Amino acid sequence: MTERLDFSTEFPFDSERKMVTTVYTDKAGATCHICVKGAIERALGLRTAIKESDGRVRPLTTDDRERALKANEELTGGAMRVLCLARKDIDGPIITYRSEEIESNLIFTGLVEMIDPPRAEVKEAVETAKRTGILPLMITGDHKLTAIAIARDIGTYTDGGIAVTGAELDSMDEHAFREKVPHIKVYERVNPEHKLRVVRAWRSRGDIIAMTGDEVNDAPALKEANIGIAMGMGITGTDVTKEAADMVLVDDNFATIVSAVEEGRGIFDNIRRVVHFLLSCNIGEVLVLLVATLFGMPLPLLPVQILWTNLISDGLPALGAYSIDLYCFGSTLLHARTVAFTTLILSQKFHVFNCKSLDRSIFSVEIRNNGMLNIAVLVILLSQLLLLYVPALRNVFKLAALGSADWAIIAIASVLPLVAAEVLKFIKRRNRGAEQT
């Protein structure tokens, strides 16, 4: 009959000891059984013994340690997480519960391998992150070979990269570490101080750092990072970590971080495009009225036309079209205003597509991928045609019907913002290419 054991106490894992120790007592309290699991390099260094098949206990020799370490390397090299197991029995009750005394003179029991494979979507998320300029790094308490194998599998570590242990990190002075930090892809067997040092080294280079963590000891590094991400809302994360972080990842999934970055960048880019569009359009409208006023010209737009323009769009080249039609072709003021008004509307229908990208040429941007924008532009153009050619609406807005020559002027003036933007984009791309070379 198996003797029932009562749980007595536990020494939980911490980043310094890298072990978990549990103490059990038998029902009578006459014997204490101590079970230890943790990193092999720590367990084998605690005056450990080994038990022979005949029951004889002898000290662990150098040969025994080398065989155990070799077996550990073979397992960790295959992306296995390996725990070293050790134990000892103590007669009578334990007088002191100091870990230094409990975790000494142990009997090496063996190694246990297990695998915690990355989620299927992590590898793709890492590739996406790298394509968008994000450099994923692995900081873990795993053995070096395990960490490298997992990092290689998910794509954060490739040949030529550097992996360092916490001990190796301690041996580097700050200058040497900061010189090497761009090339280090994996940190293993690290403690909270190492994580904090990594974050500070990257920040000293002017980079934006996001740090994830779920333990109390991760809180300083999360707080030091530009963006601290606590893993686990009620899953694995601690309250201290969540309070120190800027955001909480509720599903513990790295792919969610990459998706959030993509979504955030899309929102930011859209805001930039909208601001660019509105500023360029409104400056153009102000210039139309300002220049006309300064040179004593008749108002190129009436209040009702300005209201309509602000309702559906804005523009820049209307001043030129207005002046050409009024002074070069001798058109009436009503006719010139109609040309300026229509140019103001149409020019922005070209410009809105130009604003789909602030760097790429309009000829390399997919125009058909925003159906709502295309529909909106079509509705605006049709509305403008109704204003020009439906007499009742034309009278309300005080417009004149336009002929083919007028439309030629409007077309030429309307494409000027597009041409100017294409030239500026080309210069910007050329300068960027020169800087990279």
Secondary structure, DSSP 8 states (H G I E B T S, - for coil): ----EEEEEEE---TTT-EEEEEEEETTSSEEEEEEEE-HHHHTTSS-EEE-TTS-EEE--HHHHHHHHHHHHHHHTTT-EEEEEEEEEEES--S---HHHHTSS-EEEEEEEE-----HHHHHHHHHHHHTT----EE-SS-HHHHHHHHHHHTS--TT-EEEEHHHHHHS-HHHHHHHGGGEEEEES--HHHHHHHHHHHHHTT---EEEE-SGGGHHHHHHSSEEEEE-SSSS--HHHHHHSSEEETT--HHHHHHHHHHHHHHHHHHHHHHHHHHHHHHHHHHHHHHHHHTT---SS-HHHHHHHHHH---STHHHHHHIIIIIS---HHHHHHHHHHHHHHHHHHHHHHTT-SSS-GGGS-STT-HHHHHHHHHHHHHHHHHHH-HHHHHHTT-----HHHHHHHHHHHHHHHHHHHHHHHHHHHHHHHHH-
